[in-house]
Amino acid sequence: MAGRKRDGLPAWKIPLIKAMLRRGGWSNEQIAFLLSTVDDTVNLGRVSDVKRGKRGGDVEAAIDEELDRFLMLRETNAGGVDPKQVYGPVHPETLRRLFVPRSENRNFLALGESDWAEAKERFNTRAKKYLKPIMAFANNRGGYLLFGVVDGTFEIKGIDREAFERHDIRLIDNAIGGALSVSVRIEKGGFEIDGKFVGLIYVHEAEEKPVFTVIQDGTEFADAAILYRYPGQNLPIRSQDLRRILAQRERQAELRYRDLIRRVADVGATQAAVVDLDSGRVDRSDRSHYFLSPETLKDVRLVDEGHFTEREGAPALTIVGTAEVAGDHIAIKEHLGPDDLIEAFLDRQQVPNPAAYLEELCHASAKWLPVYFFAQQAGFDEPGLIAHLESVRTRRETSKNKQLTRLRNRERPGLRNTTNLSAVEGNAGALAEPPTEEVLQDPEQVKIILRTIMALIELPENRDQVFAWLRAVWERPDLVKNSYIGQLFRAALVHVDELGWGFATAAPAPAPSRPASTPAEAS
């Protein structure tokens, strides 16, 4: 039974497909490639069917050991990395793996309709003829234009190798360069099967999406047209794919900004500033200011990437935040994330701009984050804190409203409200001891430590040990990613925040009740 096919897909491959989907890290295309052989090609649609439950719905996923053994025998790099990433997209080894003839008839490539390869029987030197597929591939994940292969059947006809290799790819690059919104990187290559040469152009995925036309020449292309590669065809992009591209672009920009902040922080810089390049005035985040000398100002220049550099021997100018050029001024702002709030709280840092840390609460999806620690640094009382958050402009109104409701109603995590002293009786002394690997390796012991912290009525005189335990748990991703322990950690975190820095007018903690035992009790 194991060798029988289910609607054209061998039964033994279904558990492996499910195991790869479960583990993650592979696209549908890569899974199909890994499971294809010369004698048995897995169609991309079959993988999609398994993913959607249309095929093999009653089949269990392969266990990890079985998947690992298959990947090892498959001889793919690092457990199944795309060969384009290992060797390069036009390297002979990549092409040997991707483009193989059918076992039953070597005159045909073992390909089906896909979103990563398009066949052309002939190579046309009119470069703009390939504008459509190049734009479509660039907006998706990149792909191959094959010349000498019949579209639809993938019969290998071959083309004149010498003529193809003699053609200057820069002619294509220049022709499409002026017609598209951004430069698209292309490479030329080819391979032979039984004496027939197949030429190809590989289109790299665009670094900046969406790619669109900037021409209006009365032909089939209108200005600002966006094409996207779908299996077997290049079509105007669908709304859901465009939304995904825009969301990815926004996320990538956010990650670049955060990476810049972290890299500067690693150097040890602690200030944010606005620099006037005409006058040399530097306004700091603490509202003080100073001036750069004319000599220093001349030696500092802004480079294209938006970073500051210096000439050899000139004084260095270090800036915290993201530089945004507007006219002759550079406005510096910090971009933070929930992890930055937790890190600063655990280290009890005096941050240069506590109001910015509070504003991050209105952008974060996580509800339970330190707040009073930063409010005290910013000089806010309770009404002032609420007014400040009300003034924050954000696209995540739900996050903002959650924080405002939390503060107005003086809410506490449900796990905190259901933790009592009797639940951790006899364990209070554990907080006086430094964290040990023995405890941290035992999730049940970690839960007891966190519940002990949540049961505190006031912070002990040696509060460093409390923070040492919180820091030790935070630095163990295996613990924090545990759903229940992660909730306990954040409940303990905000409890310590309130005990140490909460407003004097805050309502007293509710009377202890039964201990929490399941994640369902957290709000």
C-alpha positions in Angstrom: 0.0 0.0 0.0 2.9 2.4 0.8 3.9 2.5 -2.9 0.5 3.3 -4.3 -0.3 6.8 -5.6 -3.1 9.0 -4.4 -4.3 10.8 -7.4 -0.9 10.8 -9.0 1.2 11.5 -5.9 3.0 8.6 -4.3 1.6 7.9 -0.9 5.0 7.8 0.8 5.7 11.5 -0.2 2.6 12.8 1.5 3.9 12.4 5.1 7.2 14.1 4.1 5.3 17.0 2.5 3.3 17.4 5.7 6.5 17.2 7.8 8.2 20.0 5.8 5.1 22.2 6.0 5.0 21.6 9.7 8.6 22.5 10.3 8.6 25.5 7.9 11.4 27.1 6.1 10.6 25.7 2.6 8.4 27.2 -0.1 6.0 24.9 -2.0 8.4 25.1 -4.9 11.3 24.0 -2.8 9.3 21.1 -1.3 8.3 19.9 -4.8 12.0 20.1 -5.9 13.2 18.1 -2.9 10.7 15.4 -3.5 11.2 15.2 -7.3 13.4 12.6 -9.0 14.2 11.9 -12.7 11.6 9.2 -12.7 8.9 10.9 -10.6 8.3 14.7 -10.7 6.2 16.2 -8.0 3.9 18.9 -9.4 3.7 22.1 -7.4 0.0 21.8 -7.3 0.2 18.5 -5.5 2.1 20.2 -2.7 -0.6 22.9 -2.5 -3.3 20.3 -2.4 -1.7 18.6 0.6 -1.2 21.9 2.3 -4.9 22.7 1.9 -6.0 19.2 3.0 -7.3 18.2 -0.4 -5.0 15.3 -0.6 -3.9 12.9 2.1 -6.1 14.4 4.8 -6.0 11.2 6.8 -2.2 10.8 6.6 0.0 11.6 9.5 3.1 13.8 9.0 6.4 12.0 9.1 8.3 12.2 12.4 11.3 14.5 12.6 13.9 11.7 12.4 12.3 10.3 9.2 12.4 13.8 7.6 16.0 14.4 8.7 17.0 11.0 7.2 15.3 11.8 3.9 17.0 15.2 3.7 20.4 13.7 4.5 20.0 11.1 1.7 18.7 13.8 -0.6 22.1 15.4 -0.3 20.8 19.0 -0.2 22.8 21.6 1.6 21.8 22.4 5.2 18.7 20.2 5.1 17.1 21.4 1.9 18.3 24.9 1.0 17.4 26.1 -2.5 20.3 25.2 -4.7 20.2 28.8 -6.2 21.2 30.0 -2.7 24.1 27.5 -2.5 25.6 27.7 -6.0 23.9 30.7 -7.6 21.0 30.7 -10.0 22.9 30.0 -13.3 25.6 27.7 -11.9 25.8 24.4 -13.8 25.0 22.4 -10.6 21.9 24.4 -9.9 20.7 24.0 -13.5 21.5 20.3 -13.4 19.2 19.9 -10.3 16.4 22.1 -11.5 16.1 21.1 -15.2 16.0 17.4 -15.9 14.5 15.5 -18.7 11.5 13.2 -18.2 12.4 9.6 -17.7 9.9 8.3 -20.2 10.9 10.8 -22.9 14.2 12.7 -22.7 12.9 15.2 -25.3 10.8 16.9 -22.7 11.8 18.7 -19.5 10.3 17.4 -16.3 8.4 20.6 -15.7 4.8 21.7 -15.2 3.1 25.1 -15.2 4.8 27.0 -12.4 5.5 30.5 -11.0 9.2 30.2 -11.4 9.9 29.1 -15.0 8.5 30.2 -18.4 9.4 28.5 -21.7 10.0 30.2 -25.1 10.7 28.2 -28.2 12.9 30.9 -29.7 15.2 33.7 -28.5 14.1 37.1 -29.8 16.7 39.9 -29.8 13.9 42.4 -29.3 14.5 43.1 -25.7 11.2 44.7 -24.8 9.5 41.4 -25.7 10.6 40.1 -22.3 9.5 43.1 -20.3 6.3 41.3 -19.2 7.8 38.1 -17.7 10.8 40.0 -16.2 8.5 42.4 -14.3 6.2 39.5 -13.2 9.1 37.3 -12.0 10.7 40.3 -10.2 7.5 41.0 -8.3 7.3 37.3 -7.1 10.3 35.3 -6.1 12.3 35.5 -9.3 12.4 32.9 -12.1 13.8 31.5 -15.3 13.1 32.4 -18.9 14.0 29.3 -20.9 14.8 29.6 -24.7 14.6 26.5 -26.9 11.7 24.9 -25.0 8.1 24.8 -26.2 5.7 26.6 -23.9 3.1 24.3 -22.4 4.6 21.0 -23.4 8.2 21.8 -22.4 9.5 19.9 -25.4 13.3 20.6 -25.8 13.9 22.1 -29.2 17.2 23.9 -28.5 18.6 27.1 -29.9 21.9 28.2 -31.4 24.3 28.3 -28.5 26.9 30.5 -30.1 24.3 33.2 -31.2 22.8 33.2 -27.7 26.1 33.5 -25.9 27.2 36.2 -28.3 24.1 38.4 -27.5 25.0 41.1 -25.0 22.6 40.8 -22.0 23.2 44.5 -21.4 20.9 45.3 -24.3 18.1 43.6 -22.5 19.1 45.3 -19.2 19.1 48.7 -20.8 15.8 48.2 -22.6 13.9 47.2 -19.6 15.7 49.6 -17.2 14.0 52.7 -18.6 10.6 51.0 -18.6 10.4 49.8 -15.0 10.3 51.7 -11.8 13.4 50.0 -10.3 16.4 48.2 -11.7 15.9 44.5 -12.0 18.9 42.2 -11.8 19.2 39.5 -14.6 21.8 36.9 -15.4 22.3 34.8 -18.5 23.2 31.1 -18.6 22.3 27.8 -20.3 22.6 24.0 -20.2 22.6 21.1 -22.6 20.5 17.9 -22.7 21.4 15.3 -25.2 23.2 17.8 -27.4 20.4 20.4 -27.4 21.3 23.8 -25.9 18.7 25.6 -23.8 19.5 29.3 -23.1 18.1 31.0 -20.1 17.8 34.4 -18.4 17.4 34.3 -14.6 15.4 37.2 -13.2 16.2 38.0 -9.5 13.5 38.9 -7.1 13.3 42.7 -6.8 14.7 44.2 -3.7 12.1 46.9 -3.8 8.6 45.9 -4.6 6.2 46.4 -6.3 8.0 46.8 -9.7 5.8 48.8 -12.1 6.0 50.3 -15.5 6.9 54.0 -16.0 6.0 54.1 -19.7 2.9 55.0 -21.6 3.6 54.2 -25.3 0.2 53.3 -26.5 1.0 49.6 -26.5 -0.2 46.9 -24.2 1.5 48.5 -21.2 -0.1 51.4 -19.4 1.8 53.6 -17.0 2.1 52.1 -13.5 1.0 48.6 -14.5 2.0 45.9 -12.1 2.4 42.3 -13.4 2.9 39.3 -11.1 4.0 35.7 -11.9 1.3 33.1 -11.3 1.6 29.4 -12.2 1.9 29.4 -16.0 1.0 33.0 -16.6 1.9 36.7 -16.0 -1.1 38.7 -14.9 -2.0 42.0 -13.3 -1.4 41.6 -9.6 -4.2 40.6 -7.4 -5.2 42.8 -4.5 -4.2 40.2 -1.8 -0.7 39.8 -3.4 -0.3 43.6 -3.6 -1.3 44.0 0.1 1.2 41.3 1.1 4.0 43.0 -0.8 3.2 46.4 0.8 3.1 44.8 4.2 6.4 43.0 3.7 8.0 46.3 2.5 6.8 48.1 5.6 8.1 45.3 7.8 11.5 45.3 6.1 11.8 49.0 6.6 10.9 48.6 10.3 13.6 45.9 10.7 16.2 48.1 9.0 15.4 51.0 11.3 15.6 48.7 14.4 18.8 47.2 13.2 20.3 50.6 12.8 19.3 51.5 16.3 20.8 48.4 17.8 24.1 48.8 15.9 24.5 52.3 17.2 23.5 51.2 20.7 26.2 48.5 20.5 28.7 51.4 20.1 27.4 52.8 23.3 25.7 56.0 22.1 22.9 57.3 24.3 21.7 60.5 22.7 19.3 61.5 20.0 19.7 64.8 18.2 18.7 67.1 15.4 21.7 68.6 13.4 21.4 71.8 11.4 24.1 71.4 8.7 24.1 75.1 8.0 24.6 76.5 11.5 26.2 73.4 13.1 23.6 73.5 15.9 22.9 70.1 17.6 19.7 69.9 19.6 19.7 67.0 22.0 16.7 65.0 23.2 17.1 66.4 26.8 16.5 69.9 25.2 20.1 71.0 25.6 22.1 72.0 22.6 25.6 72.7 21.4 27.3 73.7 18.2 29.8 71.9 16.0 32.9 73.9 15.1 33.2 75.0 11.5 36.1 72.7 11.1 34.2 69.7 12.3 31.1 70.6 10.3 33.2 70.7 7.1 34.7 67.3 7.8 31.3 65.6 8.3 29.3 64.7 5.2 26.1 62.8 4.6 26.5 59.8 2.3 23.9 58.3 0.0 22.8 55.6 2.4 21.8 58.1 5.0 24.7 57.4 7.5 27.3 59.8 8.8 30.9 59.2 7.9 34.1 61.2 8.5 37.4 62.0 6.8 40.5 60.5 8.0 41.6 62.2 11.3 38.4 64.2 11.6 36.2 64.0 14.8 33.5 61.4 14.8 29.8 62.3 15.1 27.7 59.5 16.5 23.9 59.7 16.2 21.2 57.5 17.8 18.1 56.8 15.8 17.0 57.0 12.2 18.2 59.9 10.1 15.6 61.5 7.9 16.8 64.1 5.5 14.5 67.1 5.0 16.1 70.0 3.3 19.1 71.0 5.2 18.0 69.4 8.5 18.3 65.9 9.7 15.6 64.8 12.1 16.6 62.0 14.4 14.0 59.7 15.9 14.1 56.4 17.7 12.2 53.3 16.5 11.5 50.8 19.3 9.9 47.4 19.8 8.4 45.5 22.7 11.7 43.7 23.3 13.4 47.1 23.7 11.0 48.0 26.5 11.6 44.7 28.3 15.4 45.0 27.9 15.5 48.5 29.3 13.3 47.6 32.2 15.3 44.5 33.1 18.5 46.6 33.1 16.7 49.5 34.8 18.1 51.9 32.3 17.7 55.6 32.4 16.6 55.9 28.8 17.2 59.2 26.9 13.6 59.5 25.7 11.2 57.7 28.0 8.2 59.2 26.3 9.1 57.3 23.1 9.2 54.0 25.1 5.7 54.7 26.3 4.5 55.5 22.8 5.7 52.1 21.7 2.9 50.6 23.9 0.4 52.0 21.4 2.1 50.2 18.5 2.8 46.8 20.1 0.5 43.9 19.9 1.5 42.7 23.4 -0.6 44.2 26.2 1.4 43.4 29.2 4.6 45.4 29.1 6.3 47.7 31.7 4.8 51.1 31.8 5.2 52.8 35.2 9.0 52.5 35.1 9.1 54.7 32.0 6.3 57.0 33.1 8.3 57.9 36.2 11.3 58.7 34.1 9.2 60.9 31.9 7.7 62.7 34.9 4.1 61.7 34.2 1.5 61.2 36.9 -1.4 58.9 36.1 -3.6 61.5 34.2 -0.5 62.8 32.4 0.4 59.3 31.3 -3.1 58.6 29.9 -3.2 62.0 28.2 0.2 61.3 26.6 -0.9 57.9 25.2 -4.2 59.4 24.0 -2.1 61.9 21.9 -0.1 59.1 20.2 -0.9 58.7 16.5 -0.8 55.0 15.4 -2.1 52.7 12.8 -2.8 50.2 15.6 -5.7 51.8 17.3 -6.6 48.4 18.9 -3.2 48.3 20.6 -3.6 51.9 21.8 -7.1 51.3 23.2 -6.0 48.2 25.0 -3.3 50.2 26.8 -5.7 53.0 27.7 -8.3 50.6 29.0 -5.6 48.8 31.0 -4.5 52.1 32.7 -8.0 53.6 33.2 -9.4 50.4 34.8 -6.1 49.6 36.5 -6.2 46.1 35.0 -3.9 43.3 35.9 -3.1 40.1 34.1 -5.5 37.3 35.0 -2.6 35.1 36.0 -1.5 37.7 38.6 -5.0 38.0 40.0 -5.2 34.3 40.6 -1.8 33.8 42.3 -1.7 33.6 46.1 1.0 33.2 48.7 -0.1 29.7 49.6 0.6 28.6 46.1 4.3 29.4 46.6 4.6 28.9 50.4 8.1 28.0 51.3 9.6 29.2 48.0 10.0 32.9 48.8 13.6 32.2 49.9 14.4 31.0 46.4 14.4 34.6 45.2 17.3 35.4 47.6 19.5 32.9 45.7 21.0 33.6 42.3 19.5 31.8 39.2 20.9 28.3 38.6 21.0 26.3 35.5 19.4 23.4 37.4 16.2 25.4 38.0 16.2 27.0 34.6 16.2 23.6 32.9 13.1 22.6 34.9 10.0 24.4 33.5 8.0 23.5 36.6 10.6 25.1 38.9 10.6 28.2 36.6 6.8 28.4 37.0 7.2 28.4 40.8 9.8 31.1 40.7 7.6 33.3 38.5 4.5 32.7 40.7 6.6 33.6 43.7 7.4 36.9 42.1 3.8 37.5 41.3 2.8 36.8 45.0 5.1 39.6 46.3 3.4 42.3 48.2 6.4 44.6 47.9 9.8 44.3 46.4 12.5 42.9 48.7 15.3 45.0 49.9 17.6 43.2 47.6 15.5 43.6 44.4 18.5 42.8 42.3 17.9 39.1 42.8 14.3 39.5 41.5 15.6 41.1 38.4 18.3 38.5 38.0 15.7 35.8 37.9 13.5 37.7 35.4 16.6 38.3 33.2 17.6 34.7 33.4 14.2 33.6 32.2 14.1 36.2 29.5 17.4 35.1 28.1 16.1 31.5 27.6 14.0 31.6 24.4 12.9 28.0 25.1 11.2 29.2 28.2 9.7 32.5 27.0 8.3 30.8 23.9 6.5 28.3 26.0 2.9 29.7 25.9 2.2 29.4 29.6 5.6 30.3 30.9 5.6 33.3 28.6 2.4 34.5 30.1 3.7 34.0 33.6 6.9 35.9 32.7 5.0 39.0 31.5 2.6 38.9 34.4 5.6 38.8 36.8 7.2 41.6 34.8 4.3 44.0 35.0 3.8 43.1 38.7 7.4 44.1 39.5 6.9 47.3 37.4 3.9 48.3 39.5 5.4 47.4 42.9 8.5 49.4 42.1 7.3 52.4 40.1 3.5 52.4 40.2 1.5 55.5 41.0 0.7 56.0 44.7 -2.9 56.4 43.7 -3.1 53.0 42.1 -5.7 50.7 43.5 -4.4 48.0 45.9 -3.8 44.6 44.5 -6.9 42.3 44.8 -7.1 39.8 47.6 -5.3 36.6 46.8 -7.4 33.6 45.7 -6.6 30.2 44.2 -3.4 29.6 42.3 -3.3 29.8 38.5 -2.7 26.5 36.8 -3.6 26.8 33.1 -3.0 29.4 30.4 -6.8 29.7 30.0 -6.9 31.7 33.2 -4.8 34.5 31.7 -6.5 37.5 30.3 
